[in-house]
Amino acid sequence: MRENDDRNMPTGYKDYPNPDAQSVTLNLTKGAPQVGGLTTGKTKKQGKETIIDDYTIAGADLAKAESSPNRALYLSPVLTEDIHISGIPTITVRVASSKPAANLSVWLVSLPWNDASDAKITDNIITRGWADPQNHSSLTKGEPLVPGTFYDVTFELMPDDQIIKKGQQIGLMIFSSDQEYTLHPAPGTELTIDVDATRLILPVLGGAKVFNQATKKY
């Protein structure tokens, strides 16, 4: 059922994922510990950014923070039109850990965060996903990480069908331990992200043309 639909009058679609959805590759521009960018444009020489694991900080607080050493946050421009996401987003993070094991968490959020008491989870969290970098080459067999060595970790986020309203920004938040969903190792592990080699593939109705139109700065 579409967000805010009358329960007895849901919006109908041809299928799920919506057959009009096309994969849009989004690249990053650096900004940690403040905020970086999320763009369809090609980026290079962005370098690397380091975050510090701390499960005691809630994901919502990380997403709302203007600056934090505990997450990397990359934002689209403010949407001038609605964007309809339908399908399974996929992310590739090139990451190195300071220890042989680490959590890797990703939230896709809609900002500014809605703190109203009646806010729905979909008002703030578009979708999210988690990975164990030790399984970078196999989902069934892990291996200890070599500290300081970069690995490409590719995984799917949870399936989604949602309309992100104009006036919002789509944010890709990368952090380590998720207070709600992962193990809670002692804080302090450092994850270093290779910004140039990290990318998000987002299923958007109308594809890159629609995404670029909705994020065009006037």
C-alpha positions, 0 to 999 in steps of 0.5 A: 500500500502506498504511503498515506493511502486510505487502507481501503483505497490502495494505489495499484501498480503493474508489478513489484519491482515496478517494471519502470524502475531502472538502475541508477549508479550513484557515486560519492564525494567526500565530506567526513566527518561532516557530509559528502555528496551523492551524485550520478556524475563520475567522481575521482581523486576523492581519497579515503575517509575513516570512521570509528565504530561505536555501537552505543550511538543509535543509527538515528542519532548518527543520521541526524548529526551534522558532524560525526566521526562515527559515520560517513554520510553522503547526501543528494541535493534537495529533491525538486521533484518526487522520486519513486524507488522500487526494487533492491538497492545494491552497494559496493563498499571498498573498505579496510579495517583496523582489526581482523573483524568488523561490522559494516552497516548501511542505511539509506535515509530521507533527510531532514529527519522527522522527529514527530511523535507520529512519524512513520519509519518510512519517513526517515529510513528508506532501506538498510542492510548489513554485511560482514567484511570477512565474507567479502568473497563468499557468503558461506565462508569467512576469513579474518581481515588483514588490518589495513588491507582494502576489500570490496564488499558488495551486498543488497539492501532490503527490498523497497518501494517508496516515494521520496518527497520533494524537499527531502535529501536522499542520504547514504550512511555508512557506519560499523556496528548497528545498535539494533541489528548487529553484534556489539564489539568494543568501540574503537575499530576504525573502518577506512572507506575508499570513496572513489571505489564505493557506489550505490545502485538504486532502482528509480522509476525513470532511471538516471534521467528522472534522478538528475531532473529531481536533483538539478539545482536551479 
